[in-house]
């Protein structure tokens, strides 16, 4: 995977926090920032899903994971499905056609 270099500005408080995290995990600051971005993507995806601003598919794209992984993440964080009963029945009907 190709990587890009990004320069950002942040206040001392945030920089010190990221530096502390990196030191605690025995890694460099860049890796700590990447991990925070990954976690932030997941949190953003969950919030958008909970507010009905994103489907499971869109939430998975935001988080950068598969739909099944996104469903596992929802379960892990106790996020309830925001699917209407009619949508559930329609999906079940479609699934039966495939199987």
C-alpha positions in Angstrom: 0.0 0.0 0.0 1.3 3.4 -0.9 1.7 5.9 1.9 1.6 9.6 1.8 3.4 12.1 4.1 1.1 14.6 5.9 2.2 17.6 7.9 -0.3 18.8 10.5 -0.4 21.5 13.2 -1.7 20.7 16.7 -1.4 22.3 20.1 1.0 21.2 22.7 -1.6 19.3 24.7 -2.6 17.1 21.8 1.1 16.5 20.7 2.0 15.6 24.3 -0.9 13.2 24.5 0.1 11.5 21.2 3.8 11.4 22.3 2.7 9.8 25.6 0.6 7.1 23.8 3.5 6.3 21.5 5.9 6.0 24.4 3.5 3.8 26.3 3.1 1.4 23.3 6.8 1.6 22.5 6.1 2.9 19.0 6.8 6.1 17.0 4.5 9.1 16.9 3.5 8.4 13.3 2.2 4.9 14.2 0.2 6.3 17.1 -1.4 8.9 14.9 -2.3 6.3 12.3 -3.9 4.1 15.0 -5.9 7.1 16.3 -7.1 7.8 12.7 -8.1 4.2 12.3 -10.0 4.3 15.6 -11.5 7.7 14.7 -12.8 6.3 11.4 -14.6 3.5 13.3 -16.1 5.9 15.8 -17.3 8.2 13.0 -18.8 5.3 11.2 -20.7 4.2 14.3 -22.0 7.7 15.0 -23.2 8.2 11.5 -24.9 4.8 11.6 -26.5 5.5 14.9 -27.9 8.8 13.6 -29.2 7.0 10.5 -26.8 9.0 8.3 -25.1 5.9 7.0 -26.1 2.4 6.1 -24.1 -0.6 7.3 -22.4 -0.6 3.9 -21.5 3.1 4.1 -20.4 2.8 7.7 -18.0 0.0 6.7 -16.6 2.1 3.9 -16.0 5.0 6.3 -14.3 2.7 8.8 -12.3 1.0 6.1 -13.5 -2.5 6.9 -15.7 -5.2 5.4 -19.5 -5.2 6.2 -19.1 -8.3 8.3 -16.3 -6.7 10.3 -18.5 -3.6 10.7 -21.3 -5.8 12.1 -18.8 -7.4 14.5 -17.7 -3.9 15.6 -21.3 -2.8 16.1 -21.9 -5.9 18.3 -18.7 -5.3 20.2 -19.8 -1.7 21.0 -23.4 -2.6 21.6 -24.7 -0.6 18.6 -28.2 -1.8 17.7 -29.3 -2.3 14.2 -31.3 0.6 12.8 -33.1 -1.5 10.2 -36.9 -1.4 9.7 -38.8 -4.6 10.1 -39.9 -4.4 6.4 -36.3 -4.0 5.3 -35.4 -7.1 7.3 -38.2 -9.1 5.7 -37.2 -7.9 2.2 -33.5 -8.9 2.9 -34.6 -12.3 4.2 -36.7 -12.8 1.1 -33.7 -11.9 -1.1 -31.4 -14.2 0.9 -33.8 -17.1 0.4 -33.7 -16.6 -3.4 -29.9 -17.0 -3.3 -29.9 -20.1 -1.1 
